[in-house]
Amino acid sequence: MAEKVCVKDGKLIIPDNPIIPFIEGDGTGPDIWRATRRVVDAAVKKAYGDRRSIEWKEILAGEKAFHHTGEWLPKETVDAIREYIIAIKGPLTTPVGGGFRSINVTLRQELDLYACVRPVKWIPGVPSPVVHPELVDVVVFRENTEDIYVGIEWLAGSQEAEKARGFLNDSMGCDIPEDAGIGIKYISKAASERIMRKALKYAIENGRKSVTIVHKGNIMKYTEGSFKNWCYAVATEEFKEKIVNEEELQTYGGSAPEGKIVVKDRIADNMFQQLLLRPSEYDVIVTPNLNGDYLSDAAAAQVGGLGMAPGANIGDFVALFEATHGSAPKYAGQDRANPGSLILSAVMMLEYMGWKEAASLITEGLAKAVSKKTVTHDLARQMEGAKEVKTSEFAEVIITCM
Ligand code: NAD
């Protein structure tokens, strides 16, 4: 009988037949979701026979929700994700129109999904713009709830901007010009600490070698600089036995002792170079919201772009796995889009559930499908001698290759 995922004594409990809500998404969402669901069900069946299976439960958001309920993001959808703890979603179109907040951003905020986790690893054969994409294997932990990114800003000349400018110029010694738009950047100790904790725990549980704090603290000392300091403090105070700081490496002959994770930091602009020039030196990356937004897309591009980049938004247990690309409306209903991003997000979900065997089967199946050059159009057009297949056919190829 299907059961809910739950948390007991601070631990996630996954039943053998968990109920997992899904949002199929807009545009290409239904096509790539169908393909993903088939692949996941086949992998779970192959890995565990009748012992385990997922009971999928549809929840509505986006155009389908609006059509059925008149709301883009019904409260029941948010409540269901909170209640069932683990969920997966296809891309959602952001409706165009004044004052509309992105459904994705709303979900992250309402559910306090404070970590945006994006693993970036090359699948052999996927066309890449760099010479050695195989050297990239990083997981970006982007803080999801704060920073300049949250949208506290005022239009130049508006009453609000005038009020803020008046206060800042008159009372705080600033010199903001009259025609300036104003935005607020804030980064708190608590939010910095919890994202670092999550990144370190992930690094420890997954046998990763280093955690790099990426910041622009040389310029923004009290936001990004403090982020760096708070992250280091978590590492040294809470994970003392498990980590070694980069400066201490000399005392160990230049490399970390067995089983210890190196904690280091890099300034954001340098990090973009480093990921291109020395990708093998980086592993887990932890960074504030805006840096993380740029860095995760840039890293994904190195291994072949967003079509194959998975992601998840994770809070304390509640986790929403999602394709990182948008709804690509021009391919809607054509059975043509690449389901790779959503399929790999489902792999992350299975790993999060501890169903590693099923996760590995999918990764293997996908890698084999790519190595056989039987791929969707976005990849086929960049690969010599490739056979282009539809979204649904690609799912079948992956299943046969498991
Ligand atoms: P997009 O990601 O939908 O498309 C960008 C490009 O990538 C297009 O050229 C498209 O053809 C290609 N592409 C995207 N997904 C693909 C796939 N699965 N297979 C092959 N090619 C693919 O970005 P956009 O056009 O800027 O946005 C469209 C809509 O999606 C907007 O409403 C936007 O707000 C929304 N969006 C949603 C999410 C999300 O749900 N997480 C993320 C980004 C954008």
Boltz pocket constraint, residues with backbone or C-beta under 6 A from the ligand:
constraints:
  - pocket:
      binder: B
      contacts: [[A, 28], [A, 32], [A, 90], [A, 91], [A, 92], [A, 93], [A, 94], [A, 95], [A, 104], [A, 307], [A, 322], [A, 323], [A, 324], [A, 325], [A, 326], [A, 327], [A, 328], [A, 329], [A, 336], [A, 337], [A, 338], [A, 339], [A, 378]]
      max_distance: 6.0
